[in-house]
């Protein structure tokens, strides 16, 4: 896959933007916030109409709708249950709405690329069959977003990508790895690849009564 990045000034304001307040991490501390849950995991949220990655804008905000569109696609929730921020690839730079008294310039400089809790967005994912990648979503123009500690984010999956014996795989990096890794336009090329998967089996187990 060829990664290309637009709006580099926005990209830098994302994963490398303002520091997030997180619980202390260390060798002697459990990095999990909820102790009986995995560090990073995916749960089924609902069925509905998936976002089309090919239609995403270079700058996007929360795509939550007041009236949920009906459909047979799948909406999933990623939980960051660690005391670190984590970074994902998505289609278009995430720019939240300004808060009262905050200008759009303030948002770009301080909060662009930092996801708010529970937002709906278009994350990049690989389509897997066993351990083989058989495809990926959408176009090649992606950027990176940060999910702070303890928060969740919603993303949609085309139903056919969770066909029998298939799964989707979402890659991520811990934010602290950017301080130690070799970076090429923001992409870490010498740190381990982390990912979480959600399969057709997981969908059946979580979506059926």
Backbone as JSON, one array per atom type, in Angstrom:
{
  "sequence": "XXXXXXXXXXXXXXXXXXXXXXXXXXXXXXXXXXXXXXXXXXXXXXXXXXXXXXXXXXXXXXXXXXXXXXXXXXXXXXXXXXXXXXXXXXXXXXXXXXXXXXXXXXXXXXXXXXXXXXXXXXXXXXXXXXXXXXXXXXXXXXXXXXXXXXXXXXXXXXXXXXXXXXXXXXXXXXXXXXXXXXXXXXXXXXXXXXXXXXXXXXXXXXXXX",
  "N": [[0.84, -1.21, 0.0], [0.54, 2.21, -0.79], [1.31, 4.95, 1.09], [0.09, 8.16, 1.48], [0.17, 11.58, 2.41], [-1.78, 14.37, 3.23], [-2.01, 17.92, 3.92], [0.18, 18.58, 5.8], [0.77, 20.26, 7.97], [-1.44, 20.01, 9.54], [-1.34, 17.36, 10.16], [0.9, 17.22, 11.81], [-0.1, 18.51, 13.93], [-1.66, 16.66, 15.06], [-1.0, 13.66, 16.17], [1.25, 14.68, 17.44], [0.44, 16.79, 18.86], [-1.06, 18.75, 21.48], [-0.31, 17.66, 24.79], [-1.79, 14.83, 26.37], [-3.63, 14.24, 29.36], [-2.94, 11.55, 31.33], [-3.26, 8.45, 33.19], [-0.56, 7.41, 35.4], [2.14, 5.58, 33.96], [4.23, 2.74, 34.14], [6.86, 0.37, 34.91], [6.09, -0.99, 37.19], [3.39, -0.61, 37.25], [0.04, -1.46, 36.31], [-0.9, -1.11, 33.06], [-3.47, -1.09, 32.16], [-6.69, 0.43, 32.27], [-9.34, -0.39, 32.93], [-9.27, -3.19, 34.74], [-10.05, -5.82, 34.19], [-10.29, -6.06, 31.5], [-9.01, -6.31, 28.07], [-6.01, -4.6, 26.81], [-6.27, -3.04, 24.4], [-9.14, -3.18, 22.48], [-11.91, -4.45, 20.44], [-15.4, -3.98, 20.08], [-18.71, -5.01, 19.1], [-21.07, -2.65, 17.91], [-23.46, -1.79, 16.48], [-25.75, -2.48, 13.74], [-25.88, -0.92, 10.54], [-25.65, 1.71, 8.04], [-22.6, 1.8, 6.35], [-19.8, 4.1, 6.35], [-18.48, 5.51, 3.37], [-15.25, 5.16, 2.38], [-14.12, 6.24, 0.06], [-15.5, 8.55, -0.29], [-14.76, 10.31, 1.63], [-13.72, 13.42, 3.01], [-10.78, 15.59, 2.85], [-10.54, 16.94, 5.23], [-12.27, 16.17, 8.09], [-14.97, 15.87, 10.46], [-16.68, 14.73, 13.42], [-18.83, 12.2, 12.4], [-21.29, 11.51, 13.27], [-24.74, 10.94, 13.12], [-27.96, 12.49, 13.58], [-30.24, 11.04, 13.06], [-30.01, 7.69, 12.74], [-28.77, 5.98, 9.95], [-30.3, 3.29, 8.29], [-29.15, -0.04, 7.61], [-27.17, -2.92, 6.55], [-24.56, -3.05, 7.17], [-21.68, -2.94, 9.39], [-21.07, -1.47, 12.53], [-18.41, -0.76, 14.65], [-16.72, -0.55, 17.84], [-13.75, 0.76, 19.04], [-11.8, 0.31, 21.9], [-9.65, 2.08, 23.91], [-7.98, 0.94, 26.36], [-5.77, 1.6, 27.85], [-3.18, 3.42, 29.62], [-1.94, 5.06, 27.89], [-1.91, 7.2, 24.97], [-3.07, 6.22, 21.72], [-2.41, 5.74, 18.22], [-4.04, 5.83, 15.06], [-4.55, 5.05, 11.56], [-6.51, 6.93, 9.31], [-9.09, 8.01, 6.99], [-8.69, 11.12, 5.83], [-8.08, 14.12, 7.74], [-8.94, 14.46, 11.11], [-10.88, 16.97, 12.5], [-12.11, 18.49, 15.23], [-15.17, 20.12, 16.4], [-15.12, 23.61, 17.22], [-14.87, 24.59, 20.66], [-16.89, 26.48, 23.03], [-15.86, 29.83, 22.88], [-13.53, 29.19, 21.59], [-11.48, 29.42, 18.72], [-11.4, 28.49, 15.2], [-8.78, 28.37, 14.39], [-7.51, 27.9, 16.82], [-8.36, 25.29, 17.26], [-7.08, 23.92, 15.15], [-4.4, 24.23, 15.85], [-4.19, 23.09, 18.38], [-5.91, 20.85, 18.8], [-6.41, 19.36, 16.52], [-6.68, 16.27, 14.89], [-6.86, 14.82, 17.22], [-8.89, 12.55, 18.6], [-12.21, 12.78, 19.9], [-14.15, 11.46, 22.63], [-16.07, 8.67, 21.67], [-16.62, 9.46, 19.02], [-17.62, 9.14, 15.55], [-15.96, 7.85, 12.81], [-13.87, 7.39, 9.86], [-11.94, 4.9, 9.87], [-8.91, 3.38, 8.7], [-8.57, 0.0, 7.6], [-7.3, -3.36, 7.28], [-8.31, -6.13, 5.25], [-8.7, -9.42, 6.08], [-7.97, -12.89, 5.51], [-7.63, -15.6, 7.27], [-4.24, -15.48, 8.0], [-3.6, -13.89, 5.91], [-3.52, -10.94, 4.06], [-6.12, -9.78, 2.14], [-7.12, -7.55, 1.06], [-7.86, -4.01, 1.37], [-9.38, -1.07, 2.81], [-10.92, 1.45, 0.83], [-9.36, 4.47, -0.45], [-5.89, 5.5, -1.07], [-5.08, 7.74, 0.32], [-4.35, 8.74, 3.38], [-4.36, 9.77, 6.82], [-3.12, 10.36, 10.15], [-4.6, 9.76, 13.36], [-5.19, 10.45, 16.84], [-6.12, 8.57, 19.65], [-6.96, 9.27, 22.81], [-6.03, 8.09, 26.13], [-8.21, 5.76, 27.68], [-10.47, 6.37, 26.16], [-12.98, 5.87, 23.53], [-13.64, 4.98, 20.08], [-15.77, 5.04, 17.21], [-16.19, 3.11, 14.24], [-16.94, 2.15, 10.86], [-17.69, -0.88, 9.03], [-17.75, -2.49, 5.96], [-20.16, -4.89, 5.31], [-19.58, -7.15, 3.73], [-16.89, -7.47, 4.08], [-16.62, -8.9, 6.34], [-17.19, -11.5, 5.74], [-17.68, -15.12, 5.67], [-15.12, -16.71, 7.49], [-13.45, -14.54, 7.35], [-11.79, -11.53, 8.49], [-11.32, -8.26, 9.94], [-8.53, -6.1, 10.27], [-7.06, -3.76, 12.34], [-4.49, -1.54, 12.47], [-2.18, -0.03, 14.8], [-0.23, 2.41, 16.66], [1.47, 3.08, 19.71], [1.51, 6.28, 21.21], [3.87, 7.1, 22.48], [5.81, 5.76, 21.09], [6.5, 7.26, 18.92], [8.47, 8.91, 19.8], [10.72, 7.44, 19.88], [11.04, 5.93, 17.57], [12.19, 5.54, 14.14], [11.13, 7.9, 11.87], [9.23, 8.44, 8.96], [7.85, 10.88, 7.38], [6.0, 10.87, 9.46], [5.34, 8.19, 9.68], [6.08, 5.35, 11.5], [8.86, 3.34, 11.17], [10.48, 1.45, 12.38], [9.53, 0.28, 14.67], [7.61, -2.21, 16.49], [4.77, -3.69, 14.84], [1.51, -3.12, 15.83], [-1.72, -4.52, 16.23], [-5.3, -4.99, 16.12], [-7.96, -7.34, 15.81], [-11.13, -8.15, 14.32], [-13.51, -10.57, 13.77], [-15.61, -12.58, 11.54], [-16.68, -14.49, 13.19], [-16.58, -13.21, 15.71], [-18.44, -11.21, 15.19], [-20.82, -12.7, 14.89], [-21.0, -13.8, 17.45], [-21.3, -11.53, 19.07], [-23.38, -9.99, 18.04], [-25.69, -11.43, 17.83], [-28.54, -12.45, 19.74]],
  "CA": [[0.0, 0.0, 0.0], [1.27, 3.47, -0.82], [0.75, 5.92, 2.03], [0.35, 9.56, 1.14], [-0.38, 12.42, 3.46], [-2.06, 15.75, 2.88], [-2.12, 18.87, 5.02], [1.18, 18.16, 6.76], [0.72, 21.05, 9.19], [-2.5, 19.44, 10.36], [-0.87, 16.06, 10.63], [1.79, 17.45, 12.93], [-0.86, 18.98, 15.08], [-2.46, 15.57, 15.59], [-0.32, 12.82, 17.12], [2.28, 15.38, 18.15], [-0.17, 18.01, 19.38], [-1.04, 18.99, 22.91], [-0.19, 16.45, 25.59], [-3.01, 14.36, 27.02], [-3.49, 13.84, 30.75], [-3.19, 10.12, 31.42], [-2.78, 7.84, 34.43], [0.87, 7.11, 35.34], [2.54, 4.29, 33.43], [5.57, 2.36, 34.56], [7.1, -1.07, 34.97], [5.38, -1.56, 38.32], [1.97, -0.27, 37.17], [-0.77, -2.1, 35.28], [-1.24, -0.04, 32.11], [-4.89, -1.13, 31.86], [-7.56, 1.27, 33.08], [-10.28, -1.38, 33.46], [-8.31, -4.27, 34.94], [-10.51, -7.12, 33.68], [-10.45, -5.96, 30.05], [-7.73, -6.23, 27.35], [-5.45, -3.25, 26.69], [-6.97, -2.41, 23.27], [-10.03, -4.22, 21.96], [-13.03, -4.02, 19.59], [-16.7, -4.57, 20.37], [-19.8, -4.71, 18.16], [-21.93, -1.56, 18.36], [-24.78, -1.84, 15.86], [-25.81, -2.57, 12.28], [-26.27, 0.35, 9.92], [-24.98, 2.01, 6.78], [-21.19, 2.12, 6.55], [-19.24, 5.25, 5.65], [-17.73, 5.16, 2.17], [-13.95, 5.82, 2.46], [-13.85, 7.0, -1.16], [-16.23, 9.82, -0.26], [-14.31, 11.11, 2.77], [-13.05, 14.67, 2.69], [-9.45, 15.7, 3.43], [-10.76, 17.35, 6.6], [-13.57, 15.69, 8.51], [-15.28, 15.92, 11.88], [-17.51, 13.62, 13.88], [-19.84, 11.93, 11.39], [-22.47, 11.0, 13.94], [-25.99, 11.47, 12.57], [-29.07, 12.57, 14.53], [-31.08, 9.89, 12.72], [-29.12, 6.65, 12.24], [-29.17, 5.4, 8.67], [-30.46, 1.84, 8.36], [-28.34, -0.8, 6.68], [-26.7, -4.21, 7.04], [-23.14, -2.98, 7.46], [-21.34, -3.15, 10.8], [-20.37, -0.42, 13.27], [-17.62, -1.32, 15.73], [-16.14, 0.42, 18.76], [-12.42, 0.47, 19.57], [-11.6, 0.78, 23.27], [-8.27, 2.25, 24.35], [-8.01, 0.66, 27.79], [-4.42, 1.77, 28.39], [-2.89, 4.77, 30.12], [-1.24, 5.79, 26.82], [-2.64, 7.49, 23.75], [-2.7, 5.38, 20.58], [-2.61, 6.39, 16.93], [-4.57, 5.03, 13.97], [-4.67, 5.67, 10.24], [-7.9, 7.12, 8.88], [-9.26, 8.78, 5.75], [-8.91, 12.53, 6.13], [-7.69, 14.61, 9.05], [-10.04, 14.74, 12.01], [-10.88, 18.29, 13.11], [-13.32, 18.61, 16.05], [-15.83, 21.41, 16.41], [-14.6, 24.51, 18.25], [-15.59, 24.72, 21.91], [-17.24, 27.88, 23.29], [-14.72, 30.72, 23.07], [-12.38, 28.67, 20.85], [-11.51, 29.71, 17.29], [-11.0, 27.38, 14.35], [-7.31, 28.34, 14.44], [-7.16, 27.23, 18.08], [-8.58, 23.85, 17.06], [-6.03, 23.4, 14.28], [-3.1, 24.25, 16.52], [-4.18, 22.36, 19.65], [-6.71, 19.63, 18.93], [-6.6, 18.66, 15.25], [-6.15, 14.91, 14.89], [-7.08, 14.16, 18.5], [-10.28, 12.12, 18.61], [-13.0, 12.95, 21.11], [-14.73, 10.19, 23.04], [-17.28, 8.19, 21.02], [-16.9, 10.0, 17.68], [-17.71, 8.18, 14.45], [-15.03, 8.28, 11.8], [-13.55, 6.39, 8.84], [-10.61, 4.35, 10.09], [-8.35, 2.43, 7.72], [-8.35, -1.36, 8.1], [-6.99, -4.42, 6.32], [-9.26, -7.24, 5.16], [-7.88, -10.6, 6.25], [-8.49, -14.26, 5.45], [-6.55, -16.23, 8.01], [-3.16, -14.52, 8.21], [-3.29, -13.27, 4.62], [-4.29, -9.74, 3.73], [-6.72, -9.93, 0.82], [-7.58, -6.24, 0.6], [-7.94, -2.95, 2.37], [-10.51, -0.2, 2.5], [-10.87, 2.8, 0.28], [-8.28, 5.07, -1.22], [-4.57, 5.47, -0.44], [-4.77, 8.98, 1.01], [-4.73, 8.6, 4.78], [-3.63, 10.56, 7.8], [-3.14, 9.69, 11.45], [-5.38, 10.38, 14.44], [-4.83, 9.99, 18.18], [-7.2, 8.25, 20.59], [-6.39, 9.38, 24.15], [-6.23, 7.01, 27.1], [-9.53, 5.56, 28.28], [-11.57, 6.77, 25.28], [-13.38, 4.93, 22.48], [-13.99, 5.58, 18.78], [-16.6, 4.17, 16.39], [-15.9, 3.09, 12.81], [-17.84, 1.23, 10.16], [-17.09, -1.94, 8.21], [-18.62, -3.06, 4.94], [-20.56, -6.23, 5.76], [-18.95, -8.22, 2.96], [-15.52, -7.65, 4.56], [-16.7, -9.86, 7.43], [-17.78, -12.74, 5.23], [-17.24, -16.32, 6.37], [-13.69, -16.95, 7.66], [-12.71, -13.3, 7.15], [-11.72, -10.6, 9.61], [-10.7, -6.98, 9.63], [-7.39, -5.85, 11.14], [-6.78, -2.34, 12.5], [-3.15, -1.32, 13.01], [-2.01, 1.17, 15.62], [1.0, 2.62, 17.4], [1.38, 3.88, 20.93], [2.04, 7.61, 20.95], [5.25, 7.24, 22.95], [6.74, 5.16, 20.14], [6.96, 8.28, 17.99], [9.65, 9.56, 20.36], [11.86, 6.54, 19.79], [11.13, 5.27, 16.27], [12.58, 6.28, 12.94], [9.89, 8.36, 11.27], [9.21, 8.91, 7.59], [6.6, 11.64, 7.23], [5.08, 10.48, 10.51], [5.13, 6.75, 9.74], [7.15, 4.69, 12.24], [9.29, 2.2, 10.37], [11.35, 0.5, 13.07], [8.88, -0.19, 15.89], [6.72, -3.35, 16.2], [3.43, -3.41, 14.35], [0.45, -3.56, 16.72], [-3.02, -4.54, 15.56], [-6.42, -5.71, 16.72], [-8.8, -7.93, 14.77], [-12.53, -8.49, 14.59], [-13.79, -11.58, 12.75], [-16.99, -12.97, 11.32], [-17.1, -15.22, 14.41], [-16.84, -12.2, 16.73], [-19.69, -10.55, 14.83], [-21.91, -13.6, 15.21], [-21.07, -13.96, 18.91], [-21.69, -10.29, 19.76], [-24.56, -9.33, 17.47], [-26.88, -12.28, 17.94], [-29.0, -12.63, 21.13]],
  "C": [[0.87, 1.24, 0.0], [0.58, 4.45, 0.09], [1.08, 7.32, 1.55], [-0.41, 10.43, 2.11], [-0.6, 13.83, 2.94], [-2.1, 16.6, 4.11], [-1.12, 18.52, 6.13], [1.15, 18.98, 8.04], [-0.36, 20.56, 10.11], [-2.04, 18.12, 10.95], [0.01, 16.24, 11.85], [1.05, 17.91, 14.16], [-1.68, 17.87, 15.71], [-1.7, 14.75, 16.61], [0.71, 13.56, 17.95], [1.76, 16.68, 18.73], [-0.1, 18.07, 20.88], [-1.05, 17.68, 23.69], [-1.51, 16.12, 26.27], [-2.71, 14.0, 28.47], [-3.88, 12.38, 30.88], [-2.73, 9.61, 32.77], [-1.3, 7.5, 34.3], [1.12, 5.72, 34.81], [3.94, 3.99, 33.93], [5.67, 0.86, 34.67], [6.25, -1.71, 36.06], [3.88, -1.29, 38.29], [1.29, -1.09, 36.08], [-1.24, -1.01, 34.34], [-2.72, -0.03, 31.77], [-5.67, -0.23, 32.81], [-8.64, 0.41, 33.74], [-9.52, -2.71, 33.53], [-8.75, -5.61, 34.38], [-10.77, -7.11, 32.18], [-9.08, -5.93, 29.38], [-7.24, -4.78, 27.23], [-6.14, -2.45, 25.59], [-7.86, -3.47, 22.65], [-11.21, -3.59, 21.21], [-14.29, -4.72, 20.05], [-17.71, -4.16, 19.29], [-20.68, -3.62, 18.75], [-23.34, -1.68, 17.8], [-24.63, -2.18, 14.38], [-26.28, -1.23, 11.74], [-25.54, 0.53, 8.61], [-23.55, 2.43, 7.04], [-20.81, 3.41, 5.82], [-18.46, 4.74, 4.44], [-16.39, 5.89, 2.2], [-13.63, 6.66, 1.24], [-14.54, 8.36, -1.18], [-15.79, 10.73, 0.88], [-13.54, 12.33, 2.3], [-11.67, 14.68, 3.34], [-9.51, 16.17, 4.88], [-12.16, 16.89, 6.99], [-13.73, 15.84, 10.02], [-16.04, 14.68, 12.27], [-18.64, 13.42, 12.88], [-21.1, 11.29, 11.98], [-23.72, 11.69, 13.38], [-27.07, 11.49, 13.64], [-30.04, 11.4, 14.32], [-30.17, 8.84, 12.08], [-29.65, 6.07, 10.94], [-29.21, 3.88, 8.79], [-29.58, 1.16, 7.31], [-27.87, -2.08, 7.33], [-25.21, -4.23, 7.3], [-22.93, -2.98, 8.98], [-20.61, -1.93, 11.37], [-19.72, -1.04, 14.49], [-17.04, -0.21, 16.59], [-14.77, -0.08, 19.22], [-12.28, 1.11, 20.94], [-10.1, 0.9, 23.53], [-8.25, 2.14, 25.87], [-6.61, 0.72, 28.39], [-4.25, 3.2, 28.9], [-2.06, 5.56, 29.12], [-2.23, 6.16, 25.72], [-2.16, 6.54, 22.66], [-3.1, 6.07, 19.28], [-3.06, 5.4, 15.86], [-4.44, 5.79, 12.66], [-6.15, 5.81, 9.91], [-7.91, 7.95, 7.6], [-9.62, 10.21, 6.09], [-8.49, 12.88, 7.54], [-8.92, 14.93, 9.88], [-9.87, 16.11, 12.65], [-12.17, 18.45, 13.9], [-13.94, 19.99, 15.95], [-15.22, 22.3, 17.49], [-15.49, 24.52, 19.49], [-15.96, 26.19, 22.12], [-16.0, 28.73, 23.6], [-13.47, 30.3, 22.33], [-12.53, 28.97, 19.37], [-11.1, 28.46, 16.51], [-9.48, 27.24, 14.33], [-6.84, 27.65, 15.7], [-7.29, 25.71, 17.92], [-7.45, 23.25, 16.24], [-4.7, 23.27, 15.01], [-3.05, 23.33, 17.73], [-4.87, 21.0, 19.62], [-6.93, 18.87, 17.63], [-5.95, 17.28, 15.32], [-6.33, 14.17, 16.18], [-8.56, 13.83, 18.63], [-10.94, 12.39, 19.96], [-13.74, 11.64, 21.39], [-16.02, 9.88, 22.27], [-17.57, 8.74, 19.64], [-16.96, 8.87, 16.66], [-16.84, 8.69, 13.31], [-14.69, 7.12, 10.86], [-12.12, 5.91, 9.02], [-10.2, 3.41, 8.96], [-8.26, 1.04, 8.36], [-8.01, -2.29, 6.95], [-8.1, -5.48, 6.36], [-8.44, -8.53, 5.12], [-8.67, -11.89, 5.99], [-7.4, -15.13, 6.05], [-5.5, -15.18, 8.33], [-2.77, -13.79, 6.94], [-4.16, -12.04, 4.41], [-4.81, -9.87, 2.31], [-7.26, -8.6, 0.29], [-7.49, -5.21, 1.71], [-9.0, -1.96, 1.9], [-10.09, 1.05, 1.77], [-9.63, 3.18, -0.48], [-6.99, 5.08, -0.43], [-4.25, 6.73, 0.36], [-5.28, 8.91, 2.44], [-3.91, 9.55, 5.63], [-3.71, 9.82, 9.12], [-3.93, 10.49, 12.47], [-4.97, 9.73, 15.76], [-6.08, 9.73, 19.0], [-6.61, 8.27, 22.0], [-6.75, 8.2, 25.04], [-7.66, 6.96, 27.62], [-10.71, 5.88, 27.39], [-11.86, 5.69, 24.25], [-13.67, 5.7, 21.19], [-14.79, 4.55, 17.99], [-16.17, 4.26, 14.93], [-16.75, 2.02, 12.16], [-17.07, 0.28, 9.26], [-18.13, -2.41, 7.21], [-18.91, -4.51, 5.3], [-19.84, -7.34, 5.01], [-17.5, -8.46, 3.39], [-15.46, -8.58, 5.77], [-17.46, -11.11, 6.98], [-17.18, -13.93, 5.97], [-15.72, -16.47, 6.32], [-12.84, -15.72, 7.34], [-12.73, -12.46, 8.41], [-11.19, -9.27, 9.11], [-9.63, -6.73, 10.68], [-7.1, -4.35, 11.15], [-5.41, -2.19, 13.16], [-3.1, -0.05, 13.85], [-0.6, 1.23, 16.19], [0.7, 3.36, 18.69], [2.07, 5.22, 20.68], [3.49, 7.75, 21.39], [6.26, 6.65, 21.98], [7.27, 6.18, 19.14], [8.22, 8.98, 18.5], [10.91, 8.73, 20.18], [12.07, 5.96, 18.39], [11.72, 6.16, 15.19], [11.31, 6.64, 12.18], [10.11, 8.85, 9.85], [7.87, 9.57, 7.34], [5.56, 11.15, 8.24], [4.86, 8.98, 10.62], [6.32, 6.09, 10.43], [7.58, 3.43, 11.49], [10.22, 1.24, 11.09], [10.82, 0.06, 14.43], [7.95, -1.36, 15.53], [5.36, -2.87, 15.67], [2.41, -3.97, 15.34], [-0.86, -3.59, 15.93], [-4.03, -5.28, 16.41], [-7.31, -6.2, 15.59], [-10.22, -8.14, 15.28], [-12.98, -9.38, 13.45], [-15.28, -11.79, 12.55], [-17.54, -13.72, 12.53], [-17.43, -14.24, 15.53], [-18.17, -11.5, 16.46], [-20.88, -11.41, 15.21], [-22.1, -13.7, 16.72], [-21.65, -12.71, 19.59], [-22.99, -9.67, 19.25], [-25.84, -10.14, 17.6], [-27.25, -12.47, 19.41], [-28.53, -13.97, 21.71]]
}
